[in-house]
C-alpha cells in the first residue's frame, strides 16, 4: 500500500512549496548586508559629479543674482563705499504700481509681444512646411532664413534704424518708388510708428528660429499617419489639422512660451533704435529698468521692476502650459 502511494506521489510531480517557517524568515532578516565599499560609493556619486559643474554655474550666475535682486528690491540700495542701504519694505513695489511710466512701458512690452509672437509662429510654421519638401535649394533657404537669428542684435538694430530713418530705404520704397504715401514718415519720432519699426525687426529676426524648431518637429511626424490619412481621403488642410498639428503640439507649446518670454524681454532693439524716445514713449520694461538702475543709480527701484516683470512672465508661462495641456487632452480625447 505504501509503495502504491509513493508511486502516485511521484507521478503527480512536485507539490506546492511548503510554507516558510518563522525561524527561516528571522534568519534571513538577520543576514548581514553587503558592506558599503568605496567602489559602490563612487558609482552612486558619478552622476552627481557630472551635473555638479552645471549646477554650480547655475547657482552662481543665475540663482544668486536672482536672490540678490529680490533682496535689493526691498532697500534703497546704495553702491557707494560706506553708504548705508535703508530698508524700505514694499515701498519700491508700491511706487512701481503708482508710476504711470511703468504702466506705459509695460503696455509697450505687451504690444511688442502681441504683434511679434503670432507672426513668428505662423510664418515660422508656414516656412517650415514649405521647406520640409526635399529640393536642391532647401539648404540654401534654411541658411537664409536662419541667418538673422545668429546676427548680433546691435548690428540688425542699427540696420533697421537706418532703414526706417527719414531718408531711409523704407520711405524711399513707399513714397518715391511705390507712391503709397504723400510724404516721408518720420518712423522713429513717434510712439506708434517707432513700435511698428521695432516690431518689424522682432518678427524678421525671430522667424528663422521658430522655423528651425518647427522643421525639426515636422521631420518627426510619422509618414505612415500621413499616408493613412491620404488613403482615407483627407485633404492637405485636413492632414495638417488632424495629423501634423497634434504631432508637433509639444514643439508649438515650447515655441510659444519661449517667444512670449522673449517678447517681454525686448531690450536691445529699443535701446539702439529709439533709446526709449521720444520722451520715453517707446520705453519697455527693461529699458525703463535699465535707466532707473544704471542712469539714475536707483538700484532698489530697478530691482523691483525686474522682479515684477519676472512674476508677470512666470504667470503667463504657467497659464500657457495649462491651456496647451488642456487643449492636448481634448485632442487626445
C-alpha positions as CSV (number, residue, x, y, z in Angstrom):
1,X,0.0,0.0,0.0
2,X,2.8,2.4,0.8
3,X,4.5,1.5,-2.4
4,X,1.4,2.4,-4.4
5,X,1.1,5.8,-2.5
6,X,4.7,6.6,-3.2
7,X,4.3,5.9,-7.0
8,X,1.2,8.1,-7.1
9,X,3.1,11.0,-5.5
10,X,6.0,10.7,-8.0
11,X,3.6,10.6,-10.9
12,X,1.8,13.7,-9.8
13,X,5.0,15.7,-9.7
14,X,6.3,18.0,-7.0
15,X,3.6,19.6,-4.9
16,X,3.3,23.2,-3.7
17,X,6.3,24.6,-1.8
18,X,6.0,24.2,1.9
19,X,5.4,27.5,3.8
20,X,8.4,29.1,5.2
21,X,8.8,28.8,8.9
22,X,9.2,31.9,11.1
23,X,12.6,30.9,12.2
24,X,13.7,30.8,8.5
25,X,12.4,34.4,7.9
26,X,14.2,35.6,11.1
27,X,17.4,34.0,9.9
28,X,17.1,35.8,6.5
29,X,16.3,39.2,8.1
30,X,19.3,38.8,10.3
31,X,21.6,38.1,7.4
32,X,24.3,40.8,7.2
33,X,24.0,43.3,4.3
34,X,26.8,43.8,1.8
35,X,29.2,46.4,3.1
36,X,29.2,49.9,1.5
37,X,32.5,50.0,-0.3
38,X,34.4,52.8,-1.9
39,X,33.5,51.5,-5.4
40,X,29.8,51.4,-4.6
41,X,30.0,55.0,-3.3
42,X,31.9,56.2,-6.3
43,X,29.4,54.5,-8.7
44,X,26.5,56.2,-6.9
45,X,28.2,59.6,-6.9
46,X,29.3,59.6,-10.5
47,X,26.0,61.2,-11.9
48,X,26.2,63.9,-9.3
49,X,29.8,64.7,-10.2
50,X,28.8,65.2,-13.9
51,X,26.0,67.6,-13.1
52,X,27.8,69.4,-10.3
53,X,29.7,71.9,-12.6
54,X,26.5,72.9,-14.3
55,X,24.6,73.3,-11.0
56,X,27.4,75.4,-9.6
57,X,27.4,77.7,-12.6
58,X,23.6,77.9,-12.4
59,X,23.7,78.8,-8.7
60,X,26.5,81.4,-9.1
61,X,25.4,83.0,-12.3
62,X,21.6,82.7,-12.2
63,X,20.2,81.8,-8.8
64,X,22.4,84.0,-6.7
65,X,21.8,87.2,-8.8
66,X,18.0,86.5,-8.7
67,X,18.1,86.3,-4.9
68,X,20.3,89.4,-4.8
69,X,17.8,91.3,-7.0
70,X,14.9,90.3,-4.8
71,X,16.9,91.5,-1.7
72,X,17.8,94.8,-3.3
73,X,14.2,95.5,-4.3
74,X,13.3,95.9,-0.6
75,X,16.0,98.5,0.0
76,X,17.1,101.9,-1.1
77,X,20.2,100.2,-2.3
78,X,23.5,102.2,-2.3
79,X,26.6,101.2,-4.2
80,X,28.9,103.8,-2.7
81,X,31.5,102.5,-0.3
82,X,30.4,103.1,3.3
83,X,26.8,104.1,2.3
84,X,24.0,102.5,4.2
85,X,21.2,100.9,2.3
86,X,17.9,101.8,4.0
87,X,15.2,99.1,4.3
88,X,12.0,100.2,2.5
89,X,9.9,97.1,2.7
90,X,7.3,97.1,-0.2
91,X,7.7,100.9,-1.0
92,X,9.5,100.2,-4.3
93,X,6.7,97.9,-5.4
94,X,4.0,100.4,-4.4
95,X,6.0,103.1,-6.2
96,X,6.0,100.9,-9.4
97,X,2.3,100.3,-9.3
98,X,1.7,104.1,-8.9
99,X,4.2,105.0,-11.6
100,X,2.4,106.0,-14.9
101,X,5.6,105.5,-16.8
102,X,5.9,101.9,-15.6
103,X,2.5,101.2,-16.9
104,X,3.4,102.8,-20.2
105,X,6.5,100.7,-20.6
106,X,4.6,97.6,-19.6
107,X,2.0,98.4,-22.2
108,X,4.7,98.8,-24.9
109,X,6.2,95.5,-23.9
110,X,2.7,93.9,-24.2
111,X,2.1,95.5,-27.6
112,X,5.5,94.2,-28.8
113,X,4.7,90.7,-27.6
114,X,1.2,90.7,-29.2
115,X,2.5,91.9,-32.6
116,X,5.6,89.8,-32.8
117,X,4.7,86.4,-31.3
118,X,1.8,85.3,-33.6
119,X,3.6,86.3,-36.8
120,X,6.7,84.4,-35.8
121,X,4.6,81.3,-35.0
122,X,2.5,81.5,-38.2
123,X,5.3,82.5,-40.6
124,X,7.8,80.1,-39.0
125,X,5.4,77.2,-39.3
126,X,4.5,78.1,-42.9
127,X,8.1,78.3,-43.9
128,X,8.9,75.0,-42.2
129,X,6.1,73.3,-44.0
130,X,7.4,74.6,-47.3
131,X,11.0,73.7,-46.6
132,X,10.1,70.2,-45.4
133,X,10.0,69.0,-49.0
134,X,13.2,67.9,-50.5
135,X,14.7,70.2,-53.1
136,X,18.2,71.3,-54.3
137,X,17.6,74.8,-52.9
138,X,16.4,73.6,-49.5
139,X,19.7,74.0,-47.6
140,X,20.2,77.5,-49.1
141,X,16.8,78.7,-47.9
142,X,17.3,77.3,-44.5
143,X,20.5,79.2,-44.1
144,X,19.0,82.4,-45.5
145,X,16.0,82.3,-43.1
146,X,18.2,81.4,-40.1
147,X,20.9,83.9,-40.8
148,X,19.2,86.8,-39.0
149,X,18.9,84.7,-35.8
150,X,22.6,84.4,-35.4
151,X,23.3,88.0,-36.3
152,X,24.0,90.4,-33.5
153,X,21.0,92.3,-32.1
154,X,23.1,95.5,-32.1
155,X,24.0,95.1,-35.8
156,X,20.5,94.4,-37.0
157,X,19.1,97.2,-34.8
158,X,21.4,99.7,-36.4
159,X,20.5,98.3,-39.8
160,X,16.8,98.8,-39.2
161,X,17.4,102.2,-37.6
162,X,18.9,103.4,-41.0
163,X,16.2,101.6,-43.0
164,X,13.5,103.5,-41.1
165,X,15.3,106.8,-41.0
166,X,13.7,109.9,-42.6
167,X,15.6,109.4,-45.8
168,X,15.9,105.6,-45.5
169,X,15.0,102.8,-47.8
170,X,11.6,102.3,-46.3
171,X,10.5,105.8,-47.1
172,X,12.1,105.6,-50.5
173,X,10.2,102.5,-51.3
174,X,6.8,103.6,-50.0
175,X,7.0,107.2,-51.1
176,X,9.3,107.5,-54.1
177,X,9.0,104.1,-55.7
178,X,5.5,102.7,-54.9
179,X,3.9,106.1,-54.3
180,X,1.9,104.8,-51.4
181,X,2.5,107.8,-49.2
182,X,2.2,111.5,-49.9
183,X,5.3,112.3,-47.9
184,X,8.1,110.7,-45.9
185,X,7.2,109.3,-42.5
186,X,9.4,110.0,-39.5
187,X,9.1,106.5,-38.3
188,X,11.3,106.7,-35.2
189,X,10.0,110.1,-34.0
190,X,6.5,108.9,-32.8
191,X,5.4,106.2,-30.4
192,X,3.3,104.1,-32.7
193,X,5.4,104.4,-35.8
194,X,8.5,103.5,-33.8
195,X,6.8,100.5,-32.4
196,X,6.0,99.4,-35.9
197,X,9.7,99.5,-36.8
198,X,10.7,97.7,-33.6
199,X,8.1,95.0,-34.1
200,X,9.1,94.5,-37.7
201,X,12.7,93.9,-36.6
202,X,11.5,91.4,-34.0
203,X,9.5,89.4,-36.5
204,X,12.2,89.5,-39.1
205,X,14.9,88.3,-36.7
206,X,12.8,85.7,-34.9
207,X,11.1,83.8,-37.8
208,X,14.1,81.8,-38.5
209,X,14.3,80.4,-35.0
210,X,10.7,79.2,-34.9
211,X,11.2,77.8,-38.4
212,X,14.0,75.6,-37.3
213,X,12.1,74.3,-34.3
214,X,9.0,73.5,-36.4
215,X,11.1,72.0,-39.1
216,X,12.7,69.6,-36.7
217,X,9.3,68.7,-35.3
218,X,7.8,68.1,-38.7
219,X,10.5,65.7,-39.6
220,X,9.5,63.6,-36.6
221,X,5.8,63.2,-37.8
222,X,5.3,59.6,-38.8
223,X,4.9,59.3,-42.5
224,X,2.6,56.3,-42.1
225,X,0.0,58.5,-40.4
226,X,0.0,61.0,-43.3
227,X,-0.3,58.2,-45.8
228,X,-3.2,56.6,-43.9
229,X,-4.9,60.0,-43.8
230,X,-4.4,60.4,-47.5
231,X,-5.8,57.0,-48.2
232,X,-8.9,57.9,-46.2
233,X,-9.5,60.9,-48.5
234,X,-8.2,63.6,-46.2
235,X,-7.1,66.8,-48.0
236,X,-3.9,68.8,-47.3
237,X,-5.5,71.0,-44.7
238,X,-7.3,68.1,-43.0
239,X,-4.0,66.1,-42.8
240,X,-2.3,69.2,-41.3
241,X,-5.0,69.8,-38.8
242,X,-5.7,66.1,-37.8
243,X,-2.2,64.6,-38.1
244,X,0.6,67.2,-38.3
245,X,-0.7,69.7,-35.7
246,X,-1.2,67.2,-32.9
247,X,2.2,65.6,-33.6
248,X,4.0,68.9,-33.2
249,X,1.9,70.2,-30.3
250,X,4.7,70.0,-27.8
251,X,7.0,72.0,-30.1
252,X,4.3,74.6,-30.6
253,X,4.0,74.9,-26.8
254,X,7.7,75.3,-26.5
255,X,7.9,78.0,-29.2
256,X,5.0,79.9,-27.8
257,X,6.3,80.0,-24.3
258,X,9.8,81.0,-25.3
259,X,8.6,83.7,-27.7
260,X,6.3,85.2,-25.1
261,X,9.2,85.3,-22.6
262,X,11.4,86.9,-25.3
263,X,8.7,89.4,-26.2
264,X,8.6,90.8,-22.7
265,X,12.4,90.8,-22.5
266,X,12.8,93.0,-25.5
267,X,15.6,95.5,-24.8
268,X,18.5,95.9,-27.3
269,X,16.4,96.9,-30.3
270,X,14.5,99.6,-28.4
271,X,17.7,100.9,-26.8
272,X,19.6,101.1,-30.1
273,X,16.7,102.3,-32.4
274,X,14.9,104.8,-30.2
275,X,16.6,104.9,-26.8
276,X,13.1,104.9,-25.4
277,X,12.3,108.2,-27.1
278,X,10.7,110.4,-27.9
279,X,10.3,111.4,-24.3
280,X,10.2,107.8,-23.1
281,X,7.2,107.0,-25.2
282,X,8.8,103.8,-26.6
283,X,10.2,102.6,-23.3
284,X,9.7,99.0,-22.5
285,X,10.0,97.5,-19.0
286,X,13.7,96.5,-19.5
287,X,14.8,99.9,-20.9
288,X,12.9,101.7,-18.1
289,X,14.5,99.4,-15.5
290,X,17.9,100.0,-17.1
291,X,17.5,103.7,-16.9
292,X,16.4,103.6,-13.3
293,X,19.3,101.3,-12.2
294,X,22.2,102.5,-14.3
295,X,21.3,106.0,-15.3
296,X,19.8,107.3,-12.0
297,X,21.5,104.7,-9.8
298,X,18.2,103.7,-8.2
299,X,19.0,100.0,-7.9
300,X,16.3,99.2,-5.5
301,X,13.5,100.5,-7.7
302,X,15.2,98.9,-10.8
303,X,15.3,95.6,-9.0
304,X,11.6,95.9,-8.0
305,X,10.8,96.4,-11.7
306,X,12.8,93.3,-12.6
307,X,11.0,91.2,-10.0
308,X,7.6,92.4,-11.2
309,X,8.5,91.6,-14.8
310,X,9.8,88.1,-13.8
311,X,6.5,87.4,-11.9
312,X,4.4,88.5,-14.9
313,X,6.4,86.3,-17.3
314,X,6.2,83.3,-14.9
315,X,2.4,83.7,-14.5
316,X,2.0,83.9,-18.3
317,X,4.1,80.8,-18.8
318,X,2.1,78.8,-16.3
319,X,-1.2,79.9,-18.0
320,X,0.2,78.9,-21.4
321,X,1.3,75.5,-20.1
322,X,-2.2,74.9,-18.6
323,X,-4.0,76.0,-21.7
324,X,-1.9,73.9,-24.0
325,X,-2.1,70.9,-21.7
326,X,-5.9,71.1,-21.6
327,X,-6.0,71.5,-25.4
328,X,-3.8,68.5,-25.8
329,X,-6.1,66.5,-23.6
330,X,-9.1,67.5,-25.7
331,X,-7.3,66.4,-28.8
332,X,-6.3,63.1,-27.4
333,X,-9.9,62.5,-26.2
